[in-house]
Amino acid sequence: MGPPAWVSGARFPSSAFASTRFTRVKSPPSSRRLQAFRSLFQGGRQTPLKSPQDIEVYVENTHLVLRWNYTGNDTDVTFSAEYRWSEDFEISKTNWEELPGCQNVTRTACGFSLDVTNYYDPHDVRVRAERRGEVSPWSSTFEMTPYYIVLAIPIDPPGIKLQSINGVIKIKVSPPEVNQVQRMLLMQQNFRYNLVIWKNLSNAELKSRSIFPDDTIDDLTPDTTYCLKVQATLPLHSLESLFSPVCCVKTTRKVKDPLCATNVRVLALNMKFYLHWNNQYKQHVSYNVQYLLGYIRELDSSYSTKWLNVPGCENITDTQCNFSSLITPSGFYYLRVQAKSGFNKSCLSNEVKVDPLKTNDIGPPGVKVDISGDGLLHIQISPPGGSEREVMRDQYDLSYRILYWKNSSNNEEEIKMKETKQTIGTVSDLTPSTTYCVKVQAFSKAYNKNSSYSEEECIKTPGDKISSLIILATFASALVAVCLVATPLVFVLYQAYNKIKYVFFPSCQPPLNIEDFGRQLFISPYLSTPEEPIENCSVIEPVITEVVNQIDFDDYKHSKQSSRDSGNYSNEDDASGSKASEETLGREIL
């Protein structure tokens, strides 16, 4: 925990803590005159004592040291200091307290680290000279915050202890000031440690890595001397300590136990975590998968007793374990596999670190495509892992890379790309009656992770509406043209047909004499002619006969004319009519 925000105000510059002198305004003339009068009343034979000047505070051997200058030539002079909290502006000067360790000192410096307990509070410090009951005016006030003064100096190096065993190097790091009675750096738990290791050879390659206070260095060459050094850091304040002295140790050969699980590894996709390992043991073996919270390993040096079994992965014979239920995005974990045989023998595998958001891989997103009525290609994207994996979208701040192209036989068709943070994308300027294909990739810039591309989704755009209208207009025009040409032609043919039918196939029948005449023309000479009906006639007088015949002829003509006008003809009617007329006429005449 850092100092309060108000501590880091404008009370003093950040660069004015160590080895920096702060001079305050001298006491006002009225105070000096008052001191001079006091000296005269005390004897007047000695010069008045001068106030100490150039007050400063610095760190030496983990102690805060108050130092000042004194320009007077007086002998037998001692110095005393007082302090108070700077925030007590309303408190009178009587609330100053003596600074233990800085009372009646003969030197111009004193240490007081053991007496300041609150390193984050600002303090005021002042000094005066003293001689056989005579005192000088107080020096100007020096304002300081012990914590910032400590941070302004180089941090002491950490301590290290090494042990080479079974092909690995075990290292134990002690924080700076661990052996000091009074620790200036109060946040020992916030230290982080950087290790630099190399083979003890000329031109050897230096390798750096972060380690814990109690850690194991593996992947080393057997029977090889390695040298290393460690540096402590305070990331919160961007501070680094000096490196520890270089220590060297020789590795041993690792004794391989076939019971131990080997090749322990983590496979994670869309925040689903699986631990896998290999089994080299020929007999029956069972496994317990154990985990340790990362912060416990950082803060607790006795973390070896804090390992817990993963639920569902106890006494299993499989060589894999699903530990997704343990994972939260904000933490990190360590896992190992304990192998057990039937002879109460067990063996622990190497530890594997799991930082969920870094270890996890992003899977491909889901894609659906559709063509809207306005001619746009709509692309709907489903985040990796589905809706139940909201952590993928929220924690990774996913973006999407869309590739789309025309699916044609031309291999030189350009593949176009666009990026979006939305789960819906659109593509315009589409070619009608063309198949477009789309695939999408999810990626996170914050974690520098990319998924594989989704499966290709293809869809064909509809035809051009303008072309359809042109085709429809052309068809309609052709239809109208055909109608315009065909109608007169049909009318002419129809009239010709009527003329031909009227001439050759009249609807009315001709008179009997014309009909009989015409029929005789078509009678075959080889066919027998039907006999005509024979009427029974009576002989009458010639004169009367002529008159009757004349009258009959006139009536016949009139009847024929009437029949022709009506359009209805009948042979039987004509014959019967003629006979009836003749008989009637004959009766009348008689």
Protein Blocks (a to p, Z undefined) as FASTA:
>chain_A
ZZdfklmmckbcfklmgopacddddddfklmmmmmmmmmmnnopaccddddehiadddee
hiacdddddfbfbehiacddddddfklmmbcfklpccdehiaoiabfcdcfklmmmblmb
ccdddddddeehiacdddddddddfklmmmmpccdddddddddeehiacdddddehklpm
bafblblmlpccddddddddehiacddddddfbdcdehiaehiacddddddddfknopac
ddddddddddddddddfkbcghiacddeehiacdddddfbfbdcddddddddfklmmmmm
klmmmcccdehiaoiabfcdcfklmpcfkbccddddddddfkopacddddddddfklmpc
cddddddddddfkopacdddddehijmlmmlmmmnopadddddddddfblkbccdddddf
bfbdcdehiaehiacddddddddfklopacdddddddddddddfklmmmmmmmmmmmmmm
mmmmmmmmmmmmmmmmmmmmmmmmcfbdcdfklmmmmmmmmpcfkbccdddddddddddd
fklmmmmmmmmmmmmmmmmmmmmmnopacfklmmmmmmmmmmmmmmmmZZ
